[in-house]
Amino acid sequence: MKKYLTRLKVFACSSVLLLPLVSSTYSNNISRTNATLEMKSEYDNKEVEIETTYVVTTTTKVTTTTPVTTTVVTTTEPVDEYKHIRNLEVLKNNDLTIEELDLFINKYAEYTKLSYDDALKVINDNINSIESDYLSIRGGIMCTLFNHSNDIGLLSPYTNDREIRENMTLEEKESTMLEFCDNLCMCNDDKAIVLAAFREETGLGISEMCVYNNNYGGIRIYGEAGCNGEYGMYSTPEFGMYREVSLINKKLSSIRNEGTNDLNSVVYSFACRYNPDYADHYSGKILNWVYDVYNDYGDFNDYTYKQLVK
């Protein structure tokens, strides 16, 4: 509220009251008079101050906004990070969970020098063979990727451009070979024969051919890379191991398909195909190594694929 003083000049004006002419008859014979009454204000021609109070009222307009709450409902479907391999999950020979399958493809893409996407394309291009020609999807994927990389020159059975790992232990080498055997669903006797041949041919994995040429079984190359019986010199240790395991698996599968299942008979038949010039002597050595392998690994229960990858 604000108070304002205003100086006002008030000029009093003379007020003249003119009385009408009165005609009266008085007993004292007062004569008729015209009376004029002149009234003057006491403030005539005086300047006066008048204090005036003004009340200023300020009106404030208050706008009240009512908050508006908007509820947005969004529905999102869970992202399937394994969508790209769901078609493999339903294959009849798949024995892996979807997570294990993804890890397996990553691992063998690295073994075969392929990117994950390229490996997946190769797998999908050969999906019918992977399902129908192999007891396990693991064997189908492993063989398909290794063979593809060999075909396009990423891996070679005979090359001077080799990855050499001098510090690999015997256990590391044999564990990888046992994993490959398990991928191919080889029986225990056949796994033992694979390791027996490896030990015999490489002196327990320390021969120069094994360490520097990645040749894990004294394998000679025929009809590949321009070779005609030369000892293999493989691009990587894993490729050399794969070739050793797959070669022996083919020979043993053929022997068993012929109806031979007794261990001694299988070993002798294998010796005749693997080292025909010295079959009798060679079969005895392999059989002795088989017993040593069983002594070291028992029944291989701790060396299935799922145990090896833990």
ZAMARGU-4260 file (C-alpha; in steps of 0.2 Angstrom, whole numbers, plus 5000, padded with zeros to 4 digits):
<rodrens>
0) 5000/5000/5000 | 5007/5017/4995 | 5003/5034/5003 | 5003/5049/4992 | 5002/5067/4999
5) 4994/5079/4986 | 4994/5098/4989 | 4977/5104/4983 | 4973/5122/4982 | 4956/5126/4988
10) 4949/5143/4985 | 4934/5147/4995 | 4921/5157/4986 | 4909/5169/4993 | 4892/5162/4995
15) 4879/5174/4994 | 4862/5169/5000 | 4849/5180/4993 | 4834/5179/5004 | 4818/5182/4995
20) 4809/5198/4999 | 4798/5195/5014 | 4783/5205/5017 | 4779/5205/5035 | 4768/5215/5045
25) 4774/5218/5063 | 4765/5224/5077 | 4779/5236/5081 | 4776/5244/5064 | 4794/5238/5058
30) 4795/5243/5040 | 4796/5231/5026 | 4815/5228/5022 | 4825/5219/5010 | 4838/5209/5020
35) 4853/5203/5012 | 4863/5189/5021 | 4880/5188/5014 | 4890/5172/5020 | 4909/5171/5018
40) 4920/5156/5021 | 4933/5158/5034 | 4945/5151/5021 | 4942/5164/5008 | 4958/5166/4997
45) 4968/5154/5009 | 4979/5140/5002 | 4977/5124/5013 | 4985/5107/5013 | 4974/5092/5013
50) 4982/5075/5016 | 4974/5063/5005 | 4978/5044/5007 | 4977/5033/4992 | 4977/5015/4993
55) 4985/5006/4978 | 4980/4988/4977 | 4990/4977/4966 | 4982/4962/4959 | 4993/4948/4955
60) 4987/4935/4943 | 4992/4917/4949 | 4992/4904/4935 | 4992/4887/4942 | 4997/4873/4931
65) 4992/4855/4935 | 5005/4843/4931 | 5000/4831/4917 | 5007/4814/4919 | 5009/4804/4903
70) 5012/4785/4904 | 5021/4778/4890 | 5019/4759/4889 | 5032/4751/4878 | 5033/4732/4874
75) 5050/4725/4869 | 5053/4707/4864 | 5069/4700/4872 | 5084/4700/4860 | 5089/4683/4855
80) 5108/4684/4855 | 5109/4666/4847 | 5096/4669/4833 | 5109/4667/4820 | 5112/4649/4825
85) 5095/4643/4831 | 5094/4633/4815 | 5108/4623/4820 | 5101/4619/4837 | 5087/4608/4830
90) 5099/4597/4820 | 5097/4579/4825 | 5115/4576/4829 | 5117/4592/4840 | 5122/4587/4857
95) 5127/4605/4863 | 5117/4618/4871 | 5115/4634/4861 | 5128/4643/4872 | 5140/4628/4870
100) 5137/4628/4851 | 5141/4646/4850 | 5158/4644/4859 | 5162/4629/4849 | 5160/4638/4832
105) 5170/4653/4839 | 5184/4640/4844 | 5185/4631/4828 | 5184/4647/4818 | 5200/4652/4827
110) 5208/4635/4824 | 5204/4636/4805 | 5209/4655/4803 | 5191/4660/4798 | 5181/4674/4805
115) 5166/4669/4815 | 5154/4676/4801 | 5164/4666/4788 | 5164/4650/4798 | 5145/4652/4800
120) 5142/4654/4782 | 5153/4638/4778 | 5143/4629/4791 | 5126/4634/4783 | 5132/4630/4766
125) 5136/4612/4772 | 5122/4610/4784 | 5115/4594/4776 | 5132/4586/4776 | 5135/4591/4794
130) 5119/4583/4800 | 5119/4567/4789 | 5137/4562/4788 | 5143/4564/4806 | 5137/4557/4822
135) 5139/4573/4831 | 5137/4591/4825 | 5154/4594/4833 | 5163/4582/4821 | 5153/4589/4806
140) 5158/4607/4810 | 5176/4603/4814 | 5179/4593/4798 | 5169/4605/4787 | 5179/4621/4793
145) 5196/4612/4793 | 5193/4605/4775 | 5187/4622/4769 | 5202/4631/4775 | 5213/4619/4767
150) 5203/4620/4751 | 5205/4639/4750 | 5223/4639/4756 | 5221/4647/4773 | 5229/4631/4780
155) 5241/4619/4771 | 5247/4602/4774 | 5264/4607/4766 | 5271/4624/4769 | 5286/4634/4775
160) 5274/4647/4783 | 5271/4637/4799 | 5265/4642/4816 | 5278/4634/4828 | 5274/4632/4847
165) 5289/4624/4855 | 5283/4625/4873 | 5267/4615/4870 | 5267/4601/4883 | 5263/4583/4880
170) 5247/4585/4890 | 5241/4600/4879 | 5244/4590/4863 | 5236/4575/4869 | 5221/4584/4876
175) 5218/4593/4860 | 5219/4576/4850 | 5207/4568/4863 | 5195/4583/4860 | 5195/4580/4841
180) 5193/4561/4844 | 5178/4565/4855 | 5170/4577/4842 | 5171/4562/4830 | 5162/4550/4843
185) 5177/4538/4843 | 5176/4524/4855 | 5189/4522/4869 | 5200/4509/4860 | 5201/4520/4845
190) 5205/4535/4855 | 5219/4525/4863 | 5226/4520/4846 | 5226/4538/4840 | 5237/4543/4855
195) 5247/4527/4854 | 5252/4531/4836 | 5256/4549/4840 | 5268/4543/4854 | 5276/4530/4843
200) 5279/4542/4829 | 5284/4557/4838 | 5294/4550/4853 | 5280/4557/4865 | 5278/4573/4855
205) 5296/4579/4855 | 5303/4575/4838 | 5308/4589/4826 | 5294/4583/4814 | 5281/4586/4827
210) 5288/4602/4835 | 5293/4611/4820 | 5283/4603/4806 | 5267/4601/4816 | 5267/4583/4810
215) 5259/4572/4823 | 5259/4555/4816 | 5274/4554/4803 | 5261/4557/4789 | 5266/4558/4771
220) 5257/4569/4759 | 5251/4562/4742 | 5241/4572/4729 | 5240/4588/4739 | 5251/4604/4738
225) 5261/4596/4724 | 5267/4583/4735 | 5271/4565/4731 | 5275/4556/4747 | 5284/4570/4756
230) 5281/4572/4775 | 5268/4584/4780 | 5273/4601/4786 | 5257/4608/4793 | 5252/4627/4795
235) 5247/4625/4813 | 5248/4612/4827 | 5229/4610/4827 | 5229/4607/4808 | 5242/4594/4810
240) 5233/4586/4825 | 5217/4586/4815 | 5224/4577/4800 | 5232/4564/4811 | 5215/4561/4820
245) 5204/4561/4805 | 5216/4550/4795 | 5217/4536/4809 | 5198/4538/4812 | 5195/4534/4793
250) 5206/4519/4794 | 5198/4512/4810 | 5180/4516/4804 | 5184/4505/4789 | 5191/4491/4799
255) 5176/4491/4811 | 5164/4492/4796 | 5172/4475/4791 | 5167/4467/4807 | 5183/4468/4816
260) 5181/4474/4834 | 5193/4464/4845 | 5207/4476/4851 | 5222/4465/4845 | 5214/4462/4828
265) 5210/4480/4826 | 5227/4486/4831 | 5235/4473/4819 | 5223/4478/4804 | 5227/4496/4808
270) 5246/4493/4807 | 5244/4484/4790 | 5236/4500/4783 | 5247/4513/4793 | 5264/4505/4791
275) 5262/4490/4779 | 5280/4487/4777 | 5282/4483/4796 | 5265/4478/4801 | 5270/4464/4813
280) 5283/4474/4822 | 5273/4490/4821 | 5257/4482/4828 | 5266/4476/4844 | 5273/4493/4847
285) 5256/4501/4845 | 5248/4488/4856 | 5260/4492/4870 | 5257/4510/4868 | 5238/4507/4870
290) 5241/4499/4887 | 5251/4514/4892 | 5238/4526/4886 | 5224/4517/4896 | 5236/4517/4911
295) 5237/4536/4910 | 5219/4540/4905 | 5208/4526/4912 | 5192/4525/4902 | 5193/4543/4896
300) 5178/4549/4906 | 5187/4565/4911 | 5192/4568/4893 | 5175/4571/4884 | 5173/4587/4875
305) 5163/4595/4889 | 5176/4591/4902 | 5190/4597/4890 | 5183/4614/4887 | 5180/4618/4906
</rodrens>
